[in-house]
Amino acid sequence: MDNEIVINDNEFLRQFEHKTDNGIAKIEYSLQERKIFLTKLIVPEELDTLEFKNAFIRTVLDSIQDRNLRVVPTSPRIASFLRKHKEYKDLLPVGVRI
């Protein structure tokens, strides 16, 4: 696995992407006002490990944090990550609990 995950925000397809030799890992999203709904996590089979998925989600959340957006996780996997990593709790909009 790559030590560093580099993501691209593909605004046309509304997804964050990380390209590797094994394919493209992506998190699909919907942007509404100042909220970004993370709807789906798709990872190639070769990268389908908890370590990679956590690192990928963390990188995407850091990017969202830099853009000063609020996160609404509709993907069960991303919601589970946020429940376990309280350091990202501030990204949730007021009144949203997971």
For each residue, the residues with C-beta under 8 A, 3 or more apart:
1: 47 49 51 52 55
2: 5 6 20
3:
4:
5: 2 18 55 56 59
6: 2 18
7: 16 17 18 56 59 60 63
8: 16 17 18 19
9: 16 17 63
10: 13 14 15 16 17 26
11: 14
12:
13: 10 28
14: 10 11 28 29 30 31
15: 10 26 27 28 29
16: 7 8 9 10 26 27 29 60 63
17: 7 8 9 10 24 25 26
18: 5 6 7 8 24 25 26 56 59
19: 8 23 24
20: 2 23 24 25 44 47
21:
22: 44 46 47
23: 19 20 44 46 47
24: 17 18 19 20 44
25: 17 18 20 42 43 44 47 52 56
26: 10 15 16 17 18 40 41 42
27: 15 16 38 40 41 42 56 57 60 75 78
28: 13 14 15 38 39 40 42
29: 14 15 16 36 37 38 39
30: 14 36 37 39
31: 14 35 36 37 69
32: 35 36 37
33:
34: 68 69 70
35: 31 32 69 70 71 72 93
36: 29 30 31 32 64 69 70 71 72
37: 29 30 31 32 72 73 74
38: 27 28 29 41 60 71 72 73 74 75 78
39: 28 29 30 74 75
40: 26 27 28 75
41: 26 27 38 53 56 57 75 77 78
42: 25 26 27 28
43: 25 47 48 52 53 56
44: 20 22 23 24 25 47 48
45: 48
46: 22 23
47: 1 20 22 23 25 43 44 52
48: 43 44 45 52 53
49: 1 52 53
50: 53 54
51: 1 54 55
52: 1 25 43 47 48 49 55 56
53: 41 43 48 49 50 56 57 77 81
54: 50 51 57 58 81
55: 1 5 51 52 58 59
56: 5 7 18 25 27 41 43 52 53 59 60
57: 27 41 53 54 60 61 77 78 81
58: 54 55 61 62 81 85
59: 5 7 18 55 56 62 63
60: 7 16 27 38 56 57 63 64
61: 57 58 64 65 71 88 91
62: 58 59 65 66
63: 7 9 16 59 60 66 67
64: 36 60 61 67 69 71 91
65: 61 62 68 69 88 91
66: 62 63
67: 63 64
68: 34 65
69: 31 34 35 36 64 65 91
70: 34 35 36 91 92 93 96
71: 35 36 38 61 64 82 88 91 92 93
72: 35 36 37 38 92 93 96
73: 37 38 78 79 81 82 98
74: 37 38 39 78 79
75: 27 38 39 40 41 78 79
76: 79 80
77: 41 53 57 80 81
78: 27 38 41 57 73 74 75 81 82
79: 73 74 75 76 82 83 98
80: 76 77 83 84
81: 53 54 57 58 73 77 78 84 85
82: 71 73 78 79 85 88 89 91 92 98
83: 79 80 98
84: 80 81
85: 58 81 82 88
86: 89
87:
88: 61 65 71 82 85 91 92
89: 82 86 92
90:
91: 61 64 65 69 70 71 82 88
92: 70 71 72 82 88 89 96 97 98
93: 35 70 71 72 96
94:
95:
96: 70 72 92 93
97: 92
98: 73 79 82 83 92
